[in-house]
Amino acid sequence: MKSVSSIKKITKAMKMVAASKMAGDLKRLDNGKNYGHNAIDMIFKSDLYMQRRTTEATTADPRELLVPLTSDKGMCGSINSGIFRNVRDYVAERKRENLEIFSIGMKGTTAFVRPMPDLLKIGISEIKTPYNYPTVMAMAEHIIEKSEGFDKIIVFYNEYKSAISTIIRHMELMPRKRFLDTMKFGRLYNQTVPDKNTSNPALYELYITSNLWVAFLQNAASEQSARMNAMENATKNAGEILDDLTLQYNKARQARITMELVEIISGANAL
């Protein structure tokens, strides 16, 4: 009873901590979700000539770099296991030799090590939280470097919908070569300074980093909301177990008291 009561206190405290962190993550998500997001994508959507000449990954079996975002800590419900199952199903529908996994987060790396050791090439963990843009920019540089020779970059992350609901999203990004080849056909915007050879690589870094930034913010808010709900359920379950143990304890104590009274009365009658 004492151990279960202690667990209940711990889970209740963890729920309060997760709720506080979720409030901070939601504020950062609200402030940063539009920072550079869709800025480069709007160039592709608005330039009709570029759309007609864009370089698509038209190969029958394109090479894909899978980037699942998970957390370094557990006790947050199915946030991490959901990403793992989603990637597993995605891999099952494609040729394994055309896929590689760039895992971000300790939980994801640990999950992929045993079932997919041939696909897991890089795993990064112990990322400082709360996330900031320079940290995500550094992560983007690693992904850009690793994506050389691939046709697609697929980012798996949890999108925050509400305190009790999240959705796993797939975000497809272009590797550097495909992006630069597509930007060569841009005609909607007249650009003289700087020239395209200078600006397009910088635009690609903005394109990758801004999309990853939103994915990181969404995943962080989803993680804290899931942890808050998991700790609330754990506190509730501990309370129910404590009630059952208390009932059993009271029954045993009452049975012992009754037995002692019977022995005393029997002894008194014998005298």
N, C-alpha and C positions, 0 to 999 in steps of 0.2 A: 504493500500500500504506500509506503514511504517512497519507494523508487518510482512508482507510477505517478505519484503526486509531484515528484521532482521533474519527471519528464513533461508533465502537463504544464508546469510553470515555465520550463525551458521553451516548449513549443509556443506558448502564449507570448513569451518575450520575443521569440523569433518572428512571430506574426506581426508584432508591433514594429519591429525593426524593418521587416520587408515592406510594410505599409508606408513607412517613412521614406525608404529608398525609392519605392515606386512613385511617390509624389515628386521626388526630385527627377527621376527618369522621365516622367510624363512632362514635366516642365521643360527639360532639355529636348524632348521629342517635339514639343509644340514650337519651341524656338528654332530648332534646327532642321525640321523635316522639309522645309522649302529652300534650304541653303544650296543653291546650285542644282537642285534636283530638277530633272527634265529640261534643264537649260540647253544642253547639247542635243537632247532628243528632239526638241522643238525645231532645231536647225534642220534635222533630217525630215521632219514632218512638213515643214513649210516650204522647203526647196523641192519643187516637183521634178526638176531636171535631175537632181541628185537621187530622188526616189527611183527614177527610171534607170539610172546608170549604177545604182548601188550594187556593191559586191555582196552577194548572198552566199551563205554556206550551203551550196547546192549539192555537195557530195552525198552519196547514198549513206555513208557511215561517217559523219563528221567527227573529228577528234574534239572531245569536250573535257574541260577542266572543271570539276565539281568543287564548289567552295561551301561546305556546310558551316553555319555559325551556331555554336553551342556555348555553354557556360563552363567555367572552371569549377564551379561548386554544384552540388546536387541538392536534393530535398526541395525540388521545384516542380513536382508533378511530372507530366509527360512532355515537357518542353523539349528536353534533349532526346528522349527516346522517340518522340514523334519525328524529329529531324532524321534520326538514324533510319527509321522504318521508311520514311519517304525517299531517302537516298537509295536504300536497298531495293525498293520497288522500281526506282528509276533505272538503276543499274541492270536489273533483271530484264528490262525491255530493250537493252542495247548490247552491243558487242563490248565485252570487258576490255579487249585490247586497245580500244579507242578512247578509254576513259582513264582519268587520273583524279585523285582526291587531294585537295589542299584543305586540310581540316583546321579550323580555328576553334579553340576551346578544348580543355582537358577531357571533358565528358565525351565529346565527339571522337577525339583521337583514341581514347580507350575503347570506345565501342567499335571502331573500324579496324582495330589492330588484328583481332582474331578472325573475323569473317572475310575481310578484304585486305589482307596484307600485301597483295600484289598491286592494288590500286592506290593504297595510301602512300604518298610520296613525301609529304611534308605535314607536320602537325605543330601548331603554335599554341602555346598556353601561357598562363600567368600574365595576361594582359591587364595592365593597370586600369582600374575602374574608379570613378565613372569615366567613360570614354570621352576623348576629346578629338578634335579634327586632326591635329598633327599625328596622333597615334594611328588613326585610321589611314592617314596618308602614307605612313610608313608601311602599314599592312598592304595598301594598294600597290606600292612599289614591288613588294615581294610577289604579289599575284601577277602583276604585269610581266615581271621577269620570268615567272614560271609558265605563263600562258603563251610564250613564244612557240610557234609551230602548231597551235591549236586553232580550231575553227570557232569555238564558242567558249564562253565562261558562264557557268550556271551557278548562281548564288542561292542557297537554301537558307531561309530565315523565318522566324515567327513574326507575323504582323499583329500588333496590338489592336484589338477591337474594343474590348471593355475589360473591366476588372475580372470577369469570369470567362472571357472568350478571346481566343487567339486563332489565327489562320496561318498555315504554313504556305509560304509563297516561293515561287521559282522566279528568279530575275536573270534574264539572259543579257549578257554584255558581250561586246565585240572585243577581240584581241587587238593589239596595236596595229598590226599590218592591215587587217581588214578595215579598221577605222580610218587609217591614213589613206588607204586606197579609195575609200568612199568619199572622204573630204576633198579629194582632188577635183571632184565633179561639182563642187559648190559654186553656184552662180548667182544666188539670190542676194548675197551681201558683197559689196565691193570692198576689197581690202588691199591696202597698199603698204601700210606700216603697222605692225611688222609683217614680213612676208609669210606665206603659208608654211614654208619650211620651218619657221620659228614658232608660229602660233599653233599649228595643228598638234604637235606633240604636247604642248601645254594644255590645249583643250582636251586631249585624250586623258591626261592626268586628272583634270577636273571632272571629266565624264566618269571615270572609274571611282575616284575618291568620293564624289558627291553621292553616287548611288550606294556605295558601301557605307557611307556615313548614315544614310537613312536606314539601311538594313541593320546596322549596329544599334542605332537608337531604338528601332522597333523591337529588336530581339531583347535588348536590356529591359525595356518596359514590360515585355511579355514574361521575361524570367522572374521579375519581382512580383508581378501579379500572380503568377502561378505558384511562387513560393508562399505568398501570403495565404492563398487558398489552401495549399497543402498543409501549412502549419495550423490553419483554422480547423481543418478536418482532423489533423492529428490531435489537437487539443480536445476536440469533441470526442474522439475515440478514447483518449486517455481518461476523460471524465466518465464515460460509460463503463470502462474497465474498472475504474476506481469505485464506482457505485456497486458493481457486481462483487468486487472484492470486499467492500464494506459489508454488504449483505451476507456474504459467506462468513466473514469474521464475526458478525453479530450472531449468526446462527450457531456457530461453534462456541462462542462465549456463553450464549444462553444455555446451550446443551451442557456445557461444563458446570455452570452455576446450578442448573437443575439436578445434575448428578450429585454434586456436593450436598445440596439440600436433602436429597433422598437418602444419602449415606448418613447425614446427621440425624435425620428423623428416625431412620432405622435403628441407629445406635441408641437413641434415646428410648425408643420403645423396648429394646432388648433389656435395658436396665430396669 
